[in-house]
Amino acid sequence: MAQATSFPYKTAAITGASSGIGEALALELAGRGCHVGLLARRQDRLEQVAREVEKMGARAVIAPCDVSDRRQVREAIDRVRQELGPIDLLIANAGVGDPVKATKFDVDRVELLYRVNVLGAIYAIGAVLPEMLDRRFGHIVGISSLAGYRGFPYSSTYCATKAALRVQLEGLRVELRPFGIYVTTVSPGFIRTPMTAKNKFYMPFLMDADVAARKIANAIARKRRTFDFPWQMALFVRLLRLLPPFAYDRLIRPYKEW
Ligand SMILES: NC(=O)c1ccc[n+]([C@@H]2O[C@H](COP(=O)([O-])OP(=O)(O)OC[C@H]3O[C@@H](n4cnc5c(N)ncnc54)[C@H](OP(=O)(O)O)[C@@H]3O)[C@@H](O)[C@H]2O)c1
């Protein structure tokens, strides 16, 4: 259920709002009375999401852009700001998760993952931060992943981008707190979205995107520093992190599909 009274922000910009977690977050925040700026490449999908948001009584501004292009991100954020006013909350969510195998190490694909998952988030942060610092108010959320806690075979590039985002946000969190700006790193396990629909392997504790969005919005409202979920996967990954390299390699090698 929507929790309109408890949500502390009036305006949010969400990257990757055209599907999956980003779309679900747009609807969840709208239900909590927050106006949303929707960023992604597919304009038709953004228009659909905007219509859903408006049905819930919140305002939506679409700002189509490719997050791997710094200028486009800046212009998209400016557009959201012009229409909705100062941005209280940024959710840097846009991401791609294609596997890159070591035996077919496609450097172009590796570069794309870094551009979208890491630089895309950095460009969005760069576009909102000066105003947040001026206002001494704001909240930056990055959607990392539980996959970012170790290098999984076949998706180590994805894991590395998510680790980079997590570490970047950790330092920013400490630096920005005295300026009234909160930073939350969200690390989901498996969420049912177009990204995971391609996976052929079993995904334990797979969660629907609307459930994930509700949990993420609650974590934002509580100004959590980090939010790793679902707890069962978070616990599993925490245990994986404790394993020494030889034990990790032995355990993870059989998972050919990862
Ligand atoms: N699903 C999971 O199990 C899971 C788990 C952990 C973390 N995550 C993270 O959650 C985030 C959302 O993923 P999802 O599962 O919701 O996948 P999704 O449904 O495929 O959504 C990805 C979103 O990112 C946008 N995007 C991709 N490349 C872009 C680009 N170059 N410029 C602008 N937008 C771009 C897509 O929009 P356009 O194609 O319209 O541009 C789309 O809105 C990602 O960062 C992902 O790594 C997902």
The ligand as an ORCA input file, in Angstrom:
! r2SCAN-3c Opt
* xyz 0 1
  N      16.554     -7.701    -12.007
  C      17.440     -8.086    -11.109
  O      17.437     -9.241    -10.649
  C      18.464     -7.114    -10.606
  C      19.233     -7.515     -9.494
  C      20.183     -6.638     -9.001
  C      20.345     -5.392     -9.572
  N      19.592     -5.035    -10.659
  C      19.816     -3.720    -11.241
  O      18.586     -3.021    -11.276
  C      18.634     -2.056    -12.320
  C      17.376     -2.177    -13.158
  O      17.383     -3.419    -13.814
  P      16.062     -4.230    -14.194
  O      16.219     -5.585    -13.655
  O      14.869     -3.429    -13.856
  O      16.260     -4.366    -15.767
  P      15.457     -3.816    -17.017
  O      14.005     -4.057    -16.882
  O      16.188     -4.342    -18.199
  O      15.651     -2.236    -16.910
  C      16.837     -1.613    -17.250
  C      16.532     -0.152    -17.415
  O      17.765      0.526    -17.721
  C      17.549      1.328    -18.858
  N      18.776      1.459    -19.634
  C      19.596      0.483    -20.091
  N      20.580      1.017    -20.832
  C      20.357      2.364    -20.839
  C      21.030      3.453    -21.436
  N      22.134      3.291    -22.182
  N      20.528      4.688    -21.244
  C      19.393      4.866    -20.516
  N      18.745      3.879    -19.904
  C      19.217      2.645    -20.079
  C      16.466      0.607    -19.660
  O      15.773      1.540    -20.465
  P      15.896      1.714    -22.065
  O      16.191      0.375    -22.638
  O      14.564      2.273    -22.435
  O      16.992      2.705    -22.248
  C      15.571      0.113    -18.547
  O      14.666      1.122    -18.166
  C      19.911     -2.335    -13.102
  O      20.924     -1.444    -12.707
  C      20.279     -3.746    -12.679
  O      21.651     -3.989    -12.796
  C      18.652     -5.880    -11.188
*
